[in-house]
Amino acid sequence: MIKILIADDMGDTRDLIKQLLTLNHDHYEVVGEAANGEEAIQQVGKLNPDLVLMDINMPVLNGLEATEAITTQYPNVDVIIMSVQAETEYLRTAMLSGAKGYLIKPVDETEMIDMIEKTYERRQHLQPLHLEQKPVEGRVVSFYAFKGGVGKTLLALNTSIILADKQKKKVLLMDLDLHFGDVALMVNKHLEKNILDFVDDGSDVDQLDQYVYNYSPNMDILFAPLSPEGAEYVSKGTIESVIEKALTLYDYIVLDTGVNFEEHTLYALDKSDIIYMVTSMEMTGIKNSKLGLKVMDSLNYAEEKVKIVLNRVEEKFGVHKTDVEKLFEKSIHMALPESKKEALMSINKGEALASSKSGKQSKLYKTLVKWVKEIVRD
Protein backbone atom coordinates (compact mmCIF):
# COMPACT_ATOMS: atom_id res chain seq x y z
CA MET A 1 0.00 0.00 0.00
CA ILE A 2 1.14 3.54 -0.79
CA LYS A 3 0.17 5.80 2.11
CA ILE A 4 -0.96 9.25 0.97
CA LEU A 5 -1.74 12.52 2.76
CA ILE A 6 -3.90 15.07 0.93
CA ALA A 7 -3.24 18.75 1.74
CA ASP A 8 -5.70 21.25 0.25
CA ASP A 9 -7.70 24.07 1.82
CA MET A 10 -10.82 23.08 -0.15
CA GLY A 11 -12.72 20.19 1.43
CA ASP A 12 -14.50 19.34 -1.83
CA THR A 13 -11.15 19.01 -3.60
CA ARG A 14 -9.82 16.72 -0.90
CA ASP A 15 -12.93 14.55 -1.17
CA LEU A 16 -12.65 14.34 -4.95
CA ILE A 17 -8.98 13.34 -4.87
CA LYS A 18 -9.71 10.76 -2.18
CA GLN A 19 -12.42 9.24 -4.38
CA LEU A 20 -10.14 9.16 -7.42
CA LEU A 21 -7.46 7.40 -5.40
CA THR A 22 -9.57 4.81 -3.64
CA LEU A 23 -12.56 3.94 -5.83
CA ASN A 24 -10.67 2.30 -8.71
CA HIS A 25 -7.34 1.51 -7.08
CA ASP A 26 -6.68 -0.91 -4.26
CA HIS A 27 -3.03 -0.11 -3.48
CA TYR A 28 -3.54 3.43 -2.15
CA GLU A 29 -4.43 4.35 1.41
CA VAL A 30 -5.36 7.95 2.23
CA VAL A 31 -4.03 8.15 5.78
CA GLY A 32 -4.98 11.76 6.46
CA GLU A 33 -5.94 15.23 5.26
CA ALA A 34 -4.77 18.78 5.95
CA ALA A 35 -6.37 22.15 5.26
CA ASN A 36 -3.19 24.26 5.37
CA GLY A 37 0.56 23.92 5.13
CA GLU A 38 1.22 24.00 8.84
CA GLU A 39 -1.30 21.23 9.47
CA ALA A 40 0.27 19.21 6.66
CA ILE A 41 3.66 19.31 8.39
CA GLN A 42 2.09 18.21 11.68
CA GLN A 43 0.17 15.38 10.00
CA VAL A 44 3.30 14.10 8.25
CA GLY A 45 5.02 13.84 11.63
CA LYS A 46 2.10 11.90 13.09
CA LEU A 47 1.06 9.69 10.17
CA ASN A 48 4.35 9.03 8.34
CA PRO A 49 2.86 8.89 4.81
CA ASP A 50 4.85 7.80 1.78
CA LEU A 51 3.65 10.76 -0.24
CA VAL A 52 1.85 14.10 0.14
CA LEU A 53 -0.39 15.64 -2.51
CA MET A 54 0.09 19.33 -1.69
CA ASP A 55 -1.88 22.32 -2.98
CA ILE A 56 0.40 25.25 -3.75
CA ASN A 57 -1.89 27.98 -2.36
CA MET A 58 -3.08 27.45 1.21
CA PRO A 59 -3.57 29.63 4.30
CA VAL A 60 -1.29 29.81 7.35
CA LEU A 61 1.62 28.27 5.41
CA ASN A 62 1.58 27.86 1.65
CA GLY A 63 2.35 24.63 -0.16
CA LEU A 64 5.88 25.59 -1.22
CA GLU A 65 6.90 26.51 2.33
CA ALA A 66 5.31 23.34 3.68
CA THR A 67 7.02 21.23 0.99
CA GLU A 68 10.44 22.63 1.86
CA ALA A 69 9.85 21.95 5.55
CA ILE A 70 8.59 18.40 4.97
CA THR A 71 11.35 17.37 2.58
CA THR A 72 13.94 18.77 5.00
CA GLN A 73 12.50 17.31 8.21
CA TYR A 74 11.19 14.06 6.73
CA PRO A 75 13.47 13.10 3.80
CA ASN A 76 11.69 9.75 3.32
CA VAL A 77 8.41 11.52 2.44
CA ASP A 78 7.83 12.67 -1.15
CA VAL A 79 5.66 15.65 -2.12
CA ILE A 80 3.74 16.28 -5.34
CA ILE A 81 2.55 19.87 -5.79
CA MET A 82 -0.93 20.64 -7.19
CA SER A 83 -1.72 24.03 -8.76
CA VAL A 84 -3.96 25.78 -11.27
CA GLN A 85 -0.82 27.55 -12.55
CA ALA A 86 0.65 25.82 -15.59
CA GLU A 87 3.60 28.17 -16.21
CA THR A 88 7.07 26.62 -16.24
CA GLU A 89 8.33 29.02 -13.56
CA TYR A 90 5.87 27.58 -11.01
CA LEU A 91 7.09 24.07 -11.80
CA ARG A 92 10.71 25.21 -11.43
CA THR A 93 9.95 26.83 -8.05
CA ALA A 94 8.13 23.71 -6.85
CA MET A 95 11.06 21.47 -7.74
CA LEU A 96 13.49 23.77 -5.95
CA SER A 97 11.29 23.51 -2.86
CA GLY A 98 11.81 19.75 -2.93
CA ALA A 99 8.69 18.57 -4.77
CA LYS A 100 9.01 15.41 -6.86
CA GLY A 101 6.23 16.31 -9.30
CA TYR A 102 3.71 18.93 -10.37
CA LEU A 103 0.03 18.36 -11.22
CA ILE A 104 -2.22 20.91 -12.92
CA LYS A 105 -5.68 21.42 -11.42
CA PRO A 106 -8.31 20.26 -12.01
CA VAL A 107 -6.43 17.02 -11.46
CA ASP A 108 -6.72 14.36 -14.14
CA GLU A 109 -6.99 10.87 -12.60
CA THR A 110 -4.69 9.18 -15.12
CA GLU A 111 -1.98 11.82 -14.81
CA MET A 112 -2.20 11.76 -11.01
CA ILE A 113 -1.93 7.98 -10.79
CA ASP A 114 0.95 7.92 -13.26
CA MET A 115 2.87 10.57 -11.32
CA ILE A 116 2.28 8.89 -7.96
CA GLU A 117 3.54 5.57 -9.28
CA LYS A 118 6.57 7.09 -10.99
CA THR A 119 7.42 9.04 -7.84
CA TYR A 120 7.05 5.97 -5.65
CA GLU A 121 9.06 3.90 -8.13
CA ARG A 122 11.89 6.42 -8.03
CA ARG A 123 11.94 6.29 -4.24
CA GLN A 124 11.80 2.51 -4.04
CA HIS A 125 14.09 1.88 -7.02
CA LEU A 126 11.42 -0.45 -8.42
CA GLN A 127 9.91 -0.74 -11.88
CA PRO A 128 6.59 1.11 -12.52
CA LEU A 129 3.67 -0.60 -10.82
CA HIS A 130 1.43 -0.57 -13.89
CA LEU A 131 3.80 -0.94 -16.84
CA GLU A 132 4.86 -4.22 -18.39
CA GLN A 133 8.62 -4.11 -18.78
CA LYS A 134 10.10 -4.46 -22.25
CA PRO A 135 13.58 -5.76 -22.95
CA VAL A 136 15.92 -2.90 -23.76
CA GLU A 137 19.38 -2.96 -25.26
CA GLY A 138 20.37 0.66 -25.71
CA ARG A 139 21.61 3.24 -23.21
CA VAL A 140 20.07 6.65 -22.58
CA VAL A 141 22.39 9.62 -22.12
CA SER A 142 20.95 13.06 -21.33
CA PHE A 143 22.51 16.48 -21.60
CA TYR A 144 20.83 18.86 -19.17
CA ALA A 145 21.45 22.44 -18.07
CA PHE A 146 19.68 24.64 -15.55
CA LYS A 147 20.56 27.72 -17.60
CA GLY A 148 20.57 28.28 -21.33
CA GLY A 149 23.60 29.34 -23.33
CA VAL A 150 26.16 27.00 -21.75
CA GLY A 151 26.75 24.86 -24.84
CA LYS A 152 24.51 21.92 -23.96
CA THR A 153 23.11 21.36 -27.46
CA LEU A 154 26.51 21.73 -29.13
CA LEU A 155 27.90 19.05 -26.80
CA ALA A 156 24.93 16.71 -27.29
CA LEU A 157 25.19 16.99 -31.08
CA ASN A 158 28.93 16.50 -31.36
CA THR A 159 29.01 13.71 -28.78
CA SER A 160 26.38 11.88 -30.83
CA ILE A 161 28.35 12.28 -34.04
CA ILE A 162 31.56 11.01 -32.45
CA LEU A 163 29.75 8.05 -30.89
CA ALA A 164 28.43 7.13 -34.33
CA ASP A 165 31.48 7.89 -36.49
CA LYS A 166 34.43 7.10 -34.23
CA GLN A 167 32.95 4.42 -31.97
CA LYS A 168 30.68 2.90 -34.63
CA LYS A 169 27.64 2.94 -32.35
CA LYS A 170 24.09 3.20 -33.66
CA VAL A 171 22.88 6.53 -32.25
CA LEU A 172 19.58 8.45 -32.07
CA LEU A 173 19.83 12.09 -31.04
CA MET A 174 16.48 13.42 -29.80
CA ASP A 175 15.89 17.14 -29.42
CA LEU A 176 13.70 17.22 -26.32
CA ASP A 177 13.72 20.99 -25.96
CA LEU A 178 10.25 20.91 -27.48
CA HIS A 179 9.70 24.67 -27.21
CA PHE A 180 13.06 26.03 -28.33
CA GLY A 181 15.07 23.15 -29.78
CA ASP A 182 18.16 24.17 -31.76
CA VAL A 183 19.47 20.88 -33.14
CA ALA A 184 17.86 21.48 -36.55
CA LEU A 185 19.51 24.92 -36.67
CA MET A 186 22.90 23.46 -35.82
CA VAL A 187 22.79 21.01 -38.72
CA ASN A 188 20.92 23.37 -41.08
CA LYS A 189 17.95 21.04 -41.56
CA HIS A 190 14.87 23.16 -40.81
CA LEU A 191 12.60 21.50 -43.38
CA GLU A 192 13.05 17.90 -42.28
CA LYS A 193 10.26 16.03 -40.51
CA ASN A 194 10.11 16.37 -36.72
CA ILE A 195 8.33 14.85 -33.75
CA LEU A 196 5.25 17.02 -34.31
CA ASP A 197 4.83 15.48 -37.77
CA PHE A 198 4.91 12.08 -36.07
CA VAL A 199 2.08 13.22 -33.76
CA ASP A 200 0.04 14.97 -36.47
CA ASP A 201 0.16 11.91 -38.72
CA GLY A 202 -1.03 9.66 -35.88
CA SER A 203 1.84 7.33 -36.64
CA ASP A 204 2.81 4.22 -34.74
CA VAL A 205 6.28 3.87 -33.23
CA ASP A 206 6.96 1.09 -35.74
CA GLN A 207 7.00 3.89 -38.34
CA LEU A 208 9.57 5.93 -36.42
CA ASP A 209 12.15 5.55 -39.19
CA GLN A 210 9.97 7.75 -41.42
CA TYR A 211 10.36 10.73 -39.06
CA VAL A 212 14.04 10.66 -38.18
CA TYR A 213 16.69 12.39 -40.25
CA ASN A 214 19.56 10.12 -41.27
CA TYR A 215 22.55 12.33 -40.48
CA SER A 216 25.20 9.68 -41.11
CA PRO A 217 25.29 5.90 -41.65
CA ASN A 218 25.16 5.24 -37.88
CA MET A 219 23.27 8.31 -36.65
CA ASP A 220 19.67 9.52 -36.83
CA ILE A 221 18.14 12.71 -35.43
CA LEU A 222 14.57 13.31 -34.26
CA PHE A 223 14.05 17.06 -34.38
CA ALA A 224 11.89 19.22 -32.08
CA PRO A 225 8.83 21.11 -33.42
CA LEU A 226 9.65 24.15 -35.56
CA SER A 227 7.71 26.58 -33.36
CA PRO A 228 7.18 26.78 -29.55
CA GLU A 229 3.41 26.24 -29.76
CA GLY A 230 4.01 22.84 -31.37
CA ALA A 231 5.30 21.55 -28.04
CA GLU A 232 1.77 21.62 -26.62
CA TYR A 233 0.75 18.76 -28.92
CA VAL A 234 3.60 16.42 -27.98
CA SER A 235 2.58 14.45 -24.91
CA LYS A 236 4.76 12.70 -22.38
CA GLY A 237 3.20 9.45 -23.60
CA THR A 238 4.55 10.12 -27.09
CA ILE A 239 8.04 10.72 -25.70
CA GLU A 240 7.81 7.50 -23.67
CA SER A 241 6.74 5.36 -26.61
CA VAL A 242 9.43 6.81 -28.90
CA ILE A 243 12.23 6.25 -26.38
CA GLU A 244 11.04 2.72 -25.57
CA LYS A 245 11.02 1.86 -29.26
CA ALA A 246 14.38 3.54 -29.85
CA LEU A 247 15.97 1.47 -27.10
CA THR A 248 15.39 -1.62 -29.22
CA LEU A 249 16.89 -0.04 -32.34
CA TYR A 250 19.90 1.98 -31.18
CA ASP A 251 22.99 1.50 -29.02
CA TYR A 252 22.67 5.04 -27.62
CA ILE A 253 19.78 7.46 -27.31
CA VAL A 254 21.22 10.92 -26.68
CA LEU A 255 18.66 13.37 -25.28
CA ASP A 256 19.16 17.11 -25.57
CA THR A 257 16.67 18.17 -22.88
CA GLY A 258 14.97 21.50 -22.36
CA VAL A 259 15.99 23.90 -19.61
CA ASN A 260 12.93 23.01 -17.54
CA PHE A 261 11.40 20.34 -15.30
CA GLU A 262 8.31 19.68 -17.38
CA GLU A 263 6.75 16.23 -17.32
CA HIS A 264 8.51 14.89 -20.41
CA THR A 265 11.85 16.26 -19.20
CA LEU A 266 11.46 14.52 -15.83
CA TYR A 267 10.64 11.29 -17.66
CA ALA A 268 13.77 11.67 -19.79
CA LEU A 269 15.93 12.29 -16.73
CA ASP A 270 14.40 9.30 -14.92
CA LYS A 271 14.99 7.10 -17.95
CA SER A 272 18.60 8.20 -18.39
CA ASP A 273 21.50 5.96 -17.45
CA ILE A 274 23.72 9.05 -17.24
CA ILE A 275 22.83 12.74 -16.93
CA TYR A 276 25.51 15.21 -17.98
CA MET A 277 24.78 18.45 -16.15
CA VAL A 278 26.42 21.09 -18.34
CA THR A 279 27.62 24.36 -16.86
CA SER A 280 30.08 27.05 -17.84
CA MET A 281 32.69 29.06 -15.96
CA GLU A 282 30.43 32.11 -15.54
CA MET A 283 29.15 32.61 -11.99
CA THR A 284 25.53 32.83 -13.21
CA GLY A 285 25.86 29.41 -14.84
CA ILE A 286 27.54 27.96 -11.76
CA LYS A 287 24.85 29.38 -9.45
CA ASN A 288 22.03 27.93 -11.54
CA SER A 289 23.76 24.56 -11.88
CA LYS A 290 24.09 24.34 -8.10
CA LEU A 291 20.31 24.80 -7.89
CA GLY A 292 19.91 22.12 -10.54
CA LEU A 293 22.00 19.68 -8.52
CA LYS A 294 19.74 20.35 -5.55
CA VAL A 295 16.76 19.27 -7.64
CA MET A 296 18.63 16.17 -8.85
CA ASP A 297 19.26 15.25 -5.22
CA SER A 298 15.58 15.72 -4.41
CA LEU A 299 14.74 13.29 -7.22
CA ASN A 300 16.83 10.64 -5.43
CA TYR A 301 19.22 10.09 -8.31
CA ALA A 302 22.33 8.14 -7.42
CA GLU A 303 25.40 10.35 -7.19
CA GLU A 304 27.13 8.52 -10.02
CA LYS A 305 24.14 9.08 -12.35
CA VAL A 306 24.58 12.86 -12.45
CA LYS A 307 27.94 14.02 -13.78
CA ILE A 308 29.07 17.65 -14.02
CA VAL A 309 30.49 18.78 -17.34
CA LEU A 310 32.31 22.09 -17.14
CA ASN A 311 32.29 23.76 -20.54
CA ARG A 312 34.39 26.64 -21.87
CA VAL A 313 37.13 26.25 -19.30
CA GLU A 314 39.42 29.27 -19.41
CA GLU A 315 40.98 29.97 -16.03
CA LYS A 316 42.37 33.37 -17.02
CA PHE A 317 38.88 34.78 -16.44
CA GLY A 318 39.23 34.35 -12.67
CA VAL A 319 37.28 31.14 -11.95
CA HIS A 320 39.18 27.87 -11.60
CA LYS A 321 38.02 24.28 -11.84
CA THR A 322 38.87 23.70 -8.18
CA ASP A 323 36.71 26.69 -7.22
CA VAL A 324 33.73 25.14 -9.01
CA GLU A 325 34.26 21.77 -7.32
CA LYS A 326 34.26 23.47 -3.91
CA LEU A 327 31.03 25.29 -4.70
CA PHE A 328 29.33 22.11 -5.96
CA GLU A 329 30.87 19.86 -3.28
CA LYS A 330 31.17 17.40 -6.15
CA SER A 331 34.01 16.54 -8.51
CA ILE A 332 33.97 17.74 -12.12
CA HIS A 333 33.51 14.76 -14.42
CA MET A 334 34.83 16.50 -17.54
CA ALA A 335 36.36 19.92 -18.20
CA LEU A 336 36.09 21.04 -21.82
CA PRO A 337 38.32 23.77 -23.26
CA GLU A 338 37.16 27.12 -24.59
CA SER A 339 36.78 26.97 -28.39
CA LYS A 340 34.65 30.05 -28.92
CA LYS A 341 35.72 30.84 -32.47
CA GLU A 342 35.18 27.30 -33.76
CA ALA A 343 31.90 26.89 -31.85
CA LEU A 344 30.42 30.14 -33.21
CA MET A 345 31.54 29.26 -36.74
CA SER A 346 29.89 25.86 -36.38
CA ILE A 347 26.58 27.31 -35.14
CA ASN A 348 26.44 30.12 -37.70
CA LYS A 349 27.20 27.80 -40.63
CA GLY A 350 24.91 25.01 -39.42
CA GLU A 351 27.78 22.56 -39.59
CA ALA A 352 28.77 20.47 -36.55
CA LEU A 353 32.34 20.65 -35.28
CA ALA A 354 32.65 16.90 -35.64
CA SER A 355 31.60 17.09 -39.30
CA SER A 356 33.84 19.91 -40.52
CA LYS A 357 37.53 19.95 -41.37
CA SER A 358 38.21 23.10 -39.35
CA GLY A 359 36.11 21.91 -36.41
CA LYS A 360 38.12 18.73 -36.13
CA GLN A 361 41.24 20.85 -35.58
CA SER A 362 39.76 22.47 -32.45
CA LYS A 363 40.84 21.59 -28.92
CA LEU A 364 37.18 20.99 -28.04
CA TYR A 365 36.70 18.33 -30.72
CA LYS A 366 39.90 16.52 -29.77
CA THR A 367 38.87 16.54 -26.09
CA LEU A 368 35.40 15.24 -26.98
CA VAL A 369 36.89 12.32 -28.93
CA LYS A 370 38.82 11.24 -25.83
CA TRP A 371 35.77 11.76 -23.62
CA VAL A 372 33.50 9.66 -25.84
CA LYS A 373 35.89 6.73 -25.42
CA GLU A 374 35.26 7.00 -21.67
CA ILE A 375 31.50 7.17 -22.21
CA VAL A 376 31.59 3.90 -24.16
CA ARG A 377 33.78 2.23 -21.53
CA ASP A 378 31.35 3.27 -18.78
C-alpha positions, -999 to +999 in steps of 0.1 A: +000+000+000+011+035-008+002+058+021-010+092+010-017+125+028-039+151+009-032+188+017-057+212+002-077+241+018-108+231-001-127+202+014-145+193-018-112+190-036-098+167-009-129+145-012-127+143-050-090+133-049-097+108-022-124+092-044-101+092-074-075+074-054-096+048-036-126+039-058-107+023-087-073+015-071-067-009-043-030-001-035-035+034-022-044+044+014-054+079+022-040+082+058-050+118+065-059+152+053-048+188+059-064+222+053-032+243+054+006+239+051+012+240+088-013+212+095+003+192+067+037+193+084+021+182+117+002+154+100+033+141+083+050+138+116+021+119+131+011+097+102+043+090+083+029+089+048+048+078+018+036+108-002+018+141+001-004+156-025+001+193-017-019+223-030+004+253-037-019+280-024-031+275+012-036+296+043-013+298+073+016+283+054+016+279+016+024+246-002+059+256-012+069+265+023+053+233+037+070+212+010+104+226+019+098+220+056+086+184+050+114+174+026+139+188+050+125+173+082+112+141+067+135+131+038+117+098+033+084+115+024+078+127-011+057+157-021+037+163-053+025+199-058-009+206-072-017+240-088-040+258-113-008+276-126+006+258-156+036+282-162+071+266-162+083+290-136+059+276-110+071+241-118+107+252-114+100+268-081+081+237-069+111+215-077+135+238-060+113+235-029+118+198-029+087+186-048+090+154-069+062+163-093+037+189-104+000+184-112-022+209-129-057+214-114-083+203-120-064+170-115-067+144-141-070+109-126-047+092-151-020+118-148-022+118-110-019+080-108+009+079-133+029+106-113+023+089-080+035+056-093+066+071-110+074+090-078+070+060-057+091+039-081+119+064-080+119+063-042+118+025-040+141+019-070+114-005-084+099-007-119+066+011-125+037-006-108+014-006-139+038-009-168+049-042-184+086-041-188+101-045-222+136-058-230+159-029-238+194-030-253+204+007-257+216+032-232+201+066-226+224+096-221+209+131-213+225+165-216+208+189-192+214+224-181+197+246-155+206+277-176+206+283-213+236+293-233+262+270-217+268+249-248+245+219-240+231+214-275+265+217-291+279+190-268+249+167-273+252+170-311+289+165-314+290+137-288+264+119-308+284+123-340+316+110-324+297+080-309+284+071-343+315+079-365+344+071-342+329+044-320+307+029-346+276+029-324+241+032-337+229+065-322+196+084-321+198+121-310+165+134-298+159+171-294+137+172-263+137+210-260+103+209-275+097+247-272+131+260-283+151+232-298+182+242-318+195+209-331+179+215-366+195+249-367+229+235-358+228+210-387+209+234-411+180+210-416+149+232-408+126+215-434+130+179-423+103+160-405+101+164-367+083+148-338+053+170-343+048+155-378+049+121-361+021+132-338+000+150-365+002+119-387-010+097-359+018+073-366+028+042-347+063+039-332+070+011-357+070+039-383+096+059-364+122+055-392+100+077-414+104+107-391+140+107-382+167+124-402+196+101-413+226+123-405+252+097-411+253+059-416+252+052-379+233+083-366+197+095-368+181+127-354+146+133-343+140+171-344+119+192-321+088+211-334+096+241-356+077+266-334+072+268-296+034+262-298+040+228-314+053+215-280+018+216-266+008+188-289+036+164-280+026+144-249+048+127-224+032+094-236+046+101-271+080+107-257+078+075-237+067+054-266+094+068-289+122+062-264+110+027-256+110+019-293+144+035-298+160+015-271+154-016-292+169+000-323+199+020-312+230+015-290+227+050-276+198+075-273+212+109-267+187+134-253+192+171-256+167+182-229+150+215-224+160+239-196+129+230-175+114+203-153+083+197-174+068+162-173+085+149-204+119+163-192+115+145-158+106+113-177+138+117-198+159+123-167+144+093-149+150+071-179+186+082-184+215+060-175+237+090-172+228+127-169+255+152-180+248+185-161+264+211-183+276+244-169+301+271-178+327+291-160+304+321-155+292+326-120+255+328-132+259+294-148+275+280-118+248+294-094+220+279-115+238+246-119+241+243-081+203+248-079+199+221-105+220+197-085+197+203-055+168+193-076+186+162-089+193+153-052+156+157-044+147+133-072+168+106-054+192+101-083+223+081-074+254+104-072+271+085-100+241+091-124+246+129-125+279+140-138+291+177-140+305+188-173+323+221-171+323+238-205+344+266-219+371+263-193+394+293-194+410+300-160+424+334-170+389+348-164+392+343-127+373+311-120+392+279-116+380+243-118+389+237-082+367+267-072+337+251-090+343+218-073+343+235-039+310+253-047+293+221-060+309+199-033+312+174-061+340+165-085+340+177-121+335+148-144+348+165-175+364+199-182+361+210-218+383+238-233+372+271-246+368+270-284+347+301-289+357+308-325+352+273-338+319+269-319+304+301-332+315+293-367+299+259-364+266+273-351+264+301-377+272+278-406+249+250-394+278+226-396+288+205-366+323+207-353+326+169-356+316+171-393+338+199-405+375+200-414+382+231-394+361+219-364+381+187-361+412+209-356+398+225-325+408+216-289+372+210-280+367+183-307+399+165-298+389+165-261+354+152-270+369+123-289+388+112-258+358+118-236+335+097-258+359+067-254+353+070-217+315+072-222+316+039-242+338+022-215+314+033-188 
